Amino acid sequence: MGIQKTNWRKGESHMPIVFIEAPPGIRLEAKRKMVEKITTAIDEAYHIGDTLIFLNEHAIENVAMDGRLGSENPKVLERLKQVSSGG
């Protein structure tokens, strides 16, 4: 996850921008909860407002862990199963 502040136009206040790289399959309600908590934390820390969050979901065959594609890695597959079931 990366956080960046940007100035869209000269003279405007800065807007925190958050990029989250995540696997597909996270339930919509979990995404809602996550972005609400991240926004609250940024607001409490920076008092800037207007936090913009981008959630980039990557197919597991396009991600590798420990030298193995996610689609062939038992650790990744088990964790994805937990995430999609709410665990």
C-alpha positions in Angstrom: 0.0 0.0 0.0 1.4 3.4 -0.9 0.2 6.8 0.3 0.9 10.0 -1.7 -0.3 13.5 -1.4 -0.9 15.5 -4.5 -1.9 19.0 -5.5 -4.4 18.8 -8.3 -4.3 22.5 -9.1 -2.2 25.3 -7.9 -3.6 26.8 -4.8 -5.8 23.8 -3.8 -5.2 21.8 -0.7 -3.4 18.4 -0.9 -5.4 15.2 -1.2 -4.1 11.9 0.2 -4.1 9.2 -2.5 -3.8 5.6 -1.4 -2.9 2.7 -3.7 -3.7 -0.8 -2.5 -2.5 -3.9 -4.4 -4.8 -6.8 -3.5 -5.8 -10.2 -4.7 -9.3 -10.6 -6.3 -12.1 -12.1 -4.3 -12.3 -9.8 -1.4 -15.9 -9.4 -0.5 -17.6 -6.0 -1.1 -18.4 -5.5 2.5 -14.8 -6.2 3.5 -13.6 -3.6 0.9 -16.1 -1.1 2.4 -14.8 -1.7 5.9 -11.2 -1.5 4.8 -11.5 1.8 2.9 -13.5 3.4 5.8 -10.8 2.4 8.3 -8.0 3.6 6.1 -9.8 6.9 5.4 -10.4 7.4 9.1 -6.8 6.7 10.0 -5.5 9.1 7.3 -8.0 11.8 8.4 -6.9 11.4 12.0 -3.2 11.6 11.1 -3.2 14.4 8.5 -6.5 16.3 8.9 -6.5 16.9 5.2 -9.8 15.3 4.0 -10.8 14.0 0.6 -8.8 10.8 0.7 -8.8 9.0 -2.6 -8.2 5.2 -2.6 -7.4 3.0 -5.6 -7.9 -0.7 -5.1 -5.9 -2.6 -7.8 -6.9 -6.3 -7.8 -4.4 -8.7 -9.5 -5.3 -12.2 -10.7 -3.3 -14.8 -8.8 -1.6 -16.0 -11.9 -0.1 -12.5 -12.3 1.5 -12.6 -8.8 4.3 -14.7 -7.4 5.4 -15.5 -3.8 8.5 -17.4 -2.9 9.3 -18.1 -6.6 6.0 -19.6 -7.4 3.0 -18.2 -9.2 0.1 -17.5 -6.9 -2.1 -19.9 -8.8 0.3 -22.7 -8.1 1.3 -21.7 -4.5 -0.5 -23.6 -1.7 0.1 -20.7 0.8 -1.5 -18.1 -1.6 -4.4 -20.4 -2.5 -5.1 -21.1 1.2 -5.0 -17.4 2.2 -7.3 -16.5 -0.7 -9.8 -19.1 0.4 -9.8 -17.6 3.9 -10.2 -14.1 2.5 -13.1 -15.0 0.2 -14.9 -16.9 3.0 -14.5 -14.0 5.5 -11.8 -15.8 7.6 
